[in-house]
Amino acid sequence: LVLATMLASLAWLRGGATSGSDAGGAGGMGSPSPTSLDPADWATLRASAHAVLDASLDKLEAASEGRVWTPVPDDLKEALRAPVPPEDGLAHGELCERLLALLPYGPGNTHPRFFGWVHGSGSPGGVLPELVGAAMNANCGGRDHVGIYVERQVLTWCKEMMGFPASAGGLLVSGTSMATVLALKAARDARLGFDASREGGLAGGPTRLVGYAAQGTHSCIKRALDVLGVGADALRIVPVTDAFTMDVPALHAMVAEDRRRGLTPWLLVATAGSVNVGAIDDLDALADVAEAQGLWMHVDGAFGAAAVLSDEVRPRLRGMGRASSLAFDFHKLLELPPFASDSHRDSPGRGVGFYRWLHVNYDCGCVLVRDGDTHLRAFSDRASSLAGGGGGRHSADYLAGNARGLAANAPWPVDLGIELSRGFRALKVWSHLLEHGTRALGAAITANLRHAEHLAALVDKAPTLTR
């Protein structure tokens, strides 16, 4: 009955509900269906799309002009409090006007003089994959289509760049906050036992887990422990050195004290570029501690991990590839206008240098888990599909896999995280890396360091400023 209903619905849809034709139309060439959401006039939609694209590119080309941030005017705020849209909708011309009216009032992070909150500025080229992704409308939670292969290639590149083995697990997510939740869930389940942790949760045993992070560690770590039921109080804050890095002797003492109290040290969070001061922990030393103490070492590399592409910074990230897991963002970091000695001054089309770290358009982050099997076991419940499809207690589930066809291609991204409905995030990362290449991105990161040094020198010279 279900299959018959689906087939009848598909036949009706092919007749016009989405093709723009009525039931008597052949191949979408009949008269428009009154229930179709397709445009009655594709030429008008095409013209509107070109107008919006041109206006968007105009904004990006002139990003260095005008104010950095413009408050949303009161009349626009009032318009955005309007009730549910009219039953008949808007014509494309009016819709375009509504869309373009929003362009001037973003957070300001596309402007070269925006220095707040390590917001990435994105990249003009990022417009292109967003267009292609919208046209494809791919659900990248699973199945056998090109979006899954693009994401796998991006993850393979990430493993190579970050020094993780090819067998590591990985997933693209909204950002480091979500990546941290996934990484620490894998860590929790691995310590408590997958069956016990996933089925019984923390109530299944008396173990009191504790973790360690340096003062100044990002708040997403505590939030992840809260979400996972471990509790934010389970995170021990380790003092820092004068360089704002974790004090390793103090860490040793805290771990020993917690063991003496009958607690279970389990997690060590290292930071590769703290958001407050840019500090990088001694990752090699912390990896040694993690191995000696049996701790899961997670690296928060939200923006600092990308500096592995810079020849100058890479030595300071030595040890990152030894981590049990790593979380980082593609949509960070900071951009600065060039100063006089900068060889990249007056970048074409921007008016000023447009420097980026990874600077993929919002949003996209990544989680890597060194042991791919641990990553898979922490999330997958499609056991039958992982064996090639068919049979098993999940075989009647609509998510059951198959050996061939659209339901093949296990494991799926949903087997490695908590989202089944996922957009095609990988496309913009894939396109960005292909457009710029790792050499240019690494050089831009190094140039950004020169900007920071220049700013520091200016602060040192100013009698009213200190650092």
C-alpha positions in Angstrom: 0.0 0.0 0.0 2.8 2.4 0.9 4.7 1.6 -2.3 1.5 2.0 -4.4 0.8 5.4 -2.8 4.4 6.5 -3.4 4.2 5.5 -7.1 0.9 7.2 -7.5 2.4 10.4 -5.9 5.4 10.2 -8.2 3.2 9.9 -11.2 1.3 12.9 -10.2 4.4 14.9 -9.5 5.9 14.0 -12.9 2.6 15.3 -14.3 3.3 18.7 -13.1 3.4 19.3 -9.3 7.2 20.0 -9.5 7.8 20.1 -13.2 5.5 23.0 -13.9 3.2 20.9 -16.1 -0.3 19.6 -15.7 -1.1 15.9 -15.7 -1.5 15.9 -19.4 1.9 17.5 -20.1 4.7 15.4 -21.5 8.2 15.9 -20.2 7.3 19.1 -18.4 6.2 20.9 -21.6 2.4 21.3 -20.7 0.6 24.2 -19.1 1.7 25.2 -15.6 0.0 23.3 -12.8 -1.8 25.4 -10.2 -0.1 23.4 -7.4 3.4 23.7 -8.8 6.1 25.8 -6.9 8.1 26.1 -10.0 8.1 29.6 -11.6 5.4 30.3 -14.2 8.0 32.2 -16.1 11.6 30.8 -16.0 12.9 33.8 -17.9 11.8 36.1 -15.1 13.4 34.0 -12.5 16.6 33.9 -14.5 16.7 37.6 -14.8 16.0 38.0 -11.1 18.8 35.6 -10.2 21.3 37.5 -12.4 20.3 40.8 -10.7 20.8 39.3 -7.2 24.1 37.8 -8.2 25.3 41.1 -9.7 24.3 43.0 -6.6 26.0 40.5 -4.3 29.2 40.6 -6.2 29.1 44.4 -6.3 28.9 44.4 -2.5 31.9 42.0 -2.2 33.9 44.0 -4.7 33.3 47.2 -2.7 33.8 45.5 0.6 36.6 47.9 1.7 34.4 51.0 1.3 32.1 52.7 3.8 31.3 51.7 7.3 32.4 48.5 8.8 29.1 47.9 10.6 25.8 49.5 9.9 23.0 49.1 12.4 19.7 47.7 11.1 17.4 50.7 10.6 14.1 50.9 12.6 11.9 50.6 9.5 13.6 47.4 8.5 13.3 46.0 12.0 9.6 46.8 11.9 9.2 45.2 8.5 10.8 42.1 9.9 8.1 41.9 12.6 5.4 41.5 10.0 3.0 38.5 10.3 2.9 35.4 8.1 3.5 36.3 4.4 0.5 37.0 2.2 -1.4 33.9 0.9 -0.5 34.8 -2.7 3.2 35.4 -2.2 5.3 38.1 -3.9 6.3 38.6 -7.5 10.0 37.9 -8.2 10.8 41.6 -8.6 9.4 42.5 -5.2 11.1 39.4 -3.6 14.5 40.6 -5.1 14.0 44.0 -3.6 13.3 42.4 -0.2 16.5 40.3 -0.5 18.7 43.1 -1.6 17.5 45.4 1.2 19.2 43.1 3.7 22.7 43.3 2.1 24.0 46.4 3.9 23.2 45.2 7.4 25.3 42.1 8.1 27.7 41.9 11.0 30.4 43.7 9.0 32.9 40.8 8.8 33.3 41.1 5.1 34.9 44.5 5.6 38.7 44.5 5.8 38.6 46.6 9.0 36.4 44.2 10.9 38.6 42.9 13.8 36.0 41.3 16.1 35.5 37.8 17.5 37.8 36.0 15.0 34.9 36.1 12.4 36.1 35.0 9.0 35.3 37.3 6.1 34.5 34.5 3.7 35.6 34.8 0.1 34.0 36.2 -3.1 34.6 32.8 -4.8 32.4 31.3 -2.1 29.3 32.6 -4.0 29.8 30.0 -6.7 29.5 26.7 -4.8 26.6 28.1 -2.9 24.7 28.5 -6.2 25.6 25.0 -7.3 24.7 23.6 -3.9 21.3 25.3 -4.0 20.6 23.9 -7.5 21.5 20.4 -6.3 19.7 20.5 -3.0 21.6 17.4 -1.8 20.9 15.8 1.5 24.4 14.8 2.6 23.3 12.6 5.5 24.0 9.6 3.4 23.3 7.5 0.3 25.3 7.1 -2.9 25.6 10.5 -4.6 28.4 12.9 -5.5 28.0 15.0 -2.3 29.2 12.1 -0.2 32.3 11.6 -2.4 33.1 15.3 -2.3 33.0 15.3 1.5 35.2 12.2 1.7 37.8 13.9 -0.5 37.7 17.0 1.7 38.2 14.9 4.8 41.0 13.0 3.2 42.7 16.4 2.5 42.1 17.4 6.1 43.7 14.3 7.5 46.8 14.8 5.3 47.1 18.5 6.3 46.6 17.9 10.0 48.8 14.8 10.2 46.1 12.2 10.9 46.2 8.7 9.5 44.1 7.8 6.4 42.1 5.4 8.6 40.9 8.2 10.9 37.3 9.1 11.1 36.0 12.5 10.2 32.9 14.6 9.5 32.1 18.2 8.4 29.7 20.0 10.8 28.5 23.5 11.6 31.6 24.5 13.5 34.0 23.6 16.3 31.3 23.7 19.0 29.5 20.8 17.3 32.7 19.1 16.3 33.7 19.1 20.0 30.4 17.4 21.1 31.0 14.6 18.5 34.6 14.2 19.5 33.9 14.1 23.2 31.0 11.7 22.8 33.4 9.3 21.0 35.8 9.8 23.9 33.1 9.2 26.5 31.9 6.0 24.8 35.4 4.6 24.3 36.1 5.1 28.0 32.9 3.7 29.4 32.4 1.0 26.8 30.2 1.6 23.8 27.3 -0.6 24.7 27.2 0.6 28.3 27.6 4.2 27.4 25.2 4.3 24.5 22.5 2.2 26.0 22.7 2.9 29.7 24.3 6.3 29.6 26.2 7.7 32.6 23.6 6.1 34.9 25.0 2.7 34.0 27.9 2.8 36.3 29.6 4.6 39.2 32.5 6.1 37.1 33.1 9.8 37.7 34.9 11.1 34.7 37.0 14.2 34.9 38.9 16.2 32.2 41.5 18.9 32.1 41.9 22.1 30.1 44.0 25.3 30.4 42.6 28.5 31.8 41.2 30.4 28.8 40.0 27.3 27.0 36.9 28.0 24.8 33.5 27.7 26.5 32.4 25.0 24.0 34.4 22.4 26.0 32.2 22.9 29.1 29.1 23.1 27.0 30.0 19.8 25.3 30.4 18.1 28.7 27.1 19.5 29.8 25.3 18.2 26.7 26.9 14.8 27.0 25.8 14.4 30.6 29.3 14.4 32.0 28.7 17.8 33.6 30.5 21.1 33.2 32.0 20.6 36.7 33.9 17.6 35.5 36.3 20.0 33.7 39.4 20.9 35.8 40.9 24.2 34.9 44.7 24.0 34.8 46.8 27.1 35.5 48.8 28.6 32.6 52.3 29.8 32.2 53.4 33.4 31.4 52.9 32.5 27.8 49.2 31.5 28.5 49.9 27.8 27.8 49.0 24.9 30.0 51.3 24.4 32.9 52.3 20.8 32.4 53.7 20.2 36.0 50.5 21.5 37.4 48.5 19.2 35.2 50.5 16.2 36.5 49.7 17.2 40.0 46.0 17.6 39.4 45.7 14.2 37.6 47.5 12.5 40.5 45.2 14.2 43.1 42.0 13.2 41.2 43.2 9.6 41.1 43.9 9.7 44.8 40.3 10.9 45.3 38.9 7.9 43.4 38.0 9.9 40.3 38.7 8.8 36.7 40.9 11.2 34.7 39.7 10.7 31.1 40.1 13.8 28.9 42.9 16.2 28.2 41.9 19.3 26.1 44.8 21.0 24.4 44.4 24.3 22.6 46.0 25.2 19.2 45.4 28.9 19.1 43.2 30.2 22.0 40.5 32.7 20.9 41.5 35.2 23.6 45.3 35.5 23.0 46.2 33.0 20.3 48.2 30.8 22.7 49.3 27.3 21.5 49.8 24.7 24.1 52.9 22.5 24.0 51.1 19.8 22.0 53.9 17.3 22.0 54.4 17.5 25.8 50.6 17.1 26.3 50.5 14.1 24.0 53.2 12.5 26.1 51.1 13.2 29.2 48.0 11.7 27.6 49.8 8.6 26.5 51.4 8.1 30.0 48.1 8.7 31.8 45.8 7.0 29.5 43.9 10.2 28.6 41.9 11.0 25.5 43.7 14.1 24.0 41.4 16.4 22.2 42.8 19.5 20.4 40.7 22.6 20.1 42.1 24.0 16.9 39.1 26.2 16.1 41.2 28.7 14.1 44.8 27.8 15.0 44.9 24.4 13.4 44.7 26.0 10.0 48.1 27.5 10.6 49.6 24.1 9.9 49.6 25.4 6.3 52.1 28.2 7.2 55.7 27.1 7.1 56.4 29.5 9.9 53.8 28.3 12.4 53.8 24.6 11.5 56.7 23.7 14.0 54.6 25.2 16.9 51.8 22.7 16.1 54.1 19.7 16.3 52.2 17.0 18.2 48.7 18.0 16.9 48.7 14.9 14.7 49.1 12.7 17.8 45.8 13.8 19.2 42.9 11.4 19.7 40.6 14.0 18.1 40.8 17.4 16.6 38.1 20.1 16.0 38.7 23.1 13.8 36.8 25.6 11.6 37.0 26.4 8.0 35.1 29.7 8.4 37.7 31.6 10.5 39.8 33.9 11.0 40.8 37.5 11.0 41.6 39.8 8.1 43.7 42.9 8.3 44.4 45.6 5.7 48.0 45.6 4.4 50.6 48.0 5.6 53.0 49.8 3.3 55.7 47.1 3.1 53.2 44.4 2.2 54.0 42.8 -1.2 50.3 41.9 -1.6 49.1 45.5 -1.4 46.1 46.4 -3.5 44.8 43.0 -4.3 42.8 43.0 -7.5 39.2 43.9 -7.2 39.2 44.6 -3.4 40.9 47.9 -3.0 42.9 46.5 -0.1 44.5 43.2 0.7 41.9 40.5 1.5 43.8 38.1 3.7 42.2 35.0 5.0 43.2 31.9 7.0 40.8 29.3 5.7 38.0 31.8 5.3 35.4 29.5 3.8 31.9 31.1 4.0 29.9 30.4 7.1 29.4 27.8 8.3 31.7 24.8 8.3 33.8 23.0 10.8 35.5 19.6 11.0 36.0 16.9 13.5 38.8 14.2 13.1 39.0 11.1 15.3 42.2 9.2 15.1 40.6 5.8 15.5 38.0 5.6 12.7 36.4 2.5 14.3 35.9 4.4 17.5 34.2 7.2 15.7 31.9 4.8 13.8 31.0 2.8 16.9 30.1 6.0 18.8 27.3 6.9 16.4 26.2 4.2 14.0 23.2 2.1 14.6 22.7 0.9 11.1 24.7 -2.3 11.7 23.1 -4.3 8.9 23.8 -1.7 6.3 27.5 -1.5 7.3 27.9 -5.1 6.4 26.7 -4.5 2.9 22.9 -4.2 3.2 20.1 -6.6 3.8 19.1 -8.7 6.9 19.6 -7.9 10.5 17.4 -6.2 13.0 17.5 -2.9 11.1 16.6 -4.4 7.7 13.1 -3.0 7.7 14.2 0.5 8.7 13.9 3.1 6.0 17.5 3.9 6.5 18.7 0.4 5.9 21.5 0.3 3.4 22.0 -1.8 0.3 24.9 -3.2 -1.7 24.1 -1.1 -4.7 22.0 1.7 -5.9 21.2 5.0 -4.1 21.0 3.2 -0.7 24.6 1.9 -1.0 27.9 3.6 -0.1 28.2 2.8 3.6 29.2 4.2 6.0 27.1 7.3 5.6 27.8 10.6 7.4 24.8 9.9 9.7 26.9 6.9 11.0 29.5 9.4 12.1 27.4 12.1 13.8 23.9 13.0 15.0 22.5 14.7 11.9 20.7 12.9 9.1 19.5 16.0 7.4 22.7 17.7 6.3 23.4 20.3 3.6 26.2 20.1 1.1 28.8 21.9 3.3 31.7 20.1 1.8 31.1 21.8 -1.6 32.2 25.2 -0.5 35.3 23.8 1.3 36.2 21.7 -1.7 35.8 24.7 -4.1 37.7 27.0 -1.8 40.7 24.7 -1.6 40.7 24.1 -5.3 40.4 27.8 -6.1 43.3 29.0 -3.8 45.4 26.0 -3.1 47.2 25.3 0.1 50.3 27.3 -0.8 48.4 30.5 -1.2 46.4 29.9 2.0 49.6 29.2 3.9 51.2 32.4 2.6 48.2 34.4 3.5 48.3 33.1 7.1 52.0 34.0 7.3 51.2 37.5 6.0 48.5 37.8 8.6 51.2 37.1 11.3 53.2 40.0 9.9 50.2 42.2 10.4 49.8 41.2 14.0 53.5 41.9 14.6 53.1 45.4 13.0 50.1 46.0 15.2 52.0 44.9 18.3 54.8 47.3 17.4 52.4 50.2 17.1 51.0 49.4 20.5 54.5 49.3 22.0 55.2 52.7 20.6 52.0 54.2 21.9 52.5 55.8 25.4 48.9 55.2 26.4 48.7 51.5 25.4 50.1 48.3 26.9 50.0 44.6 25.9 
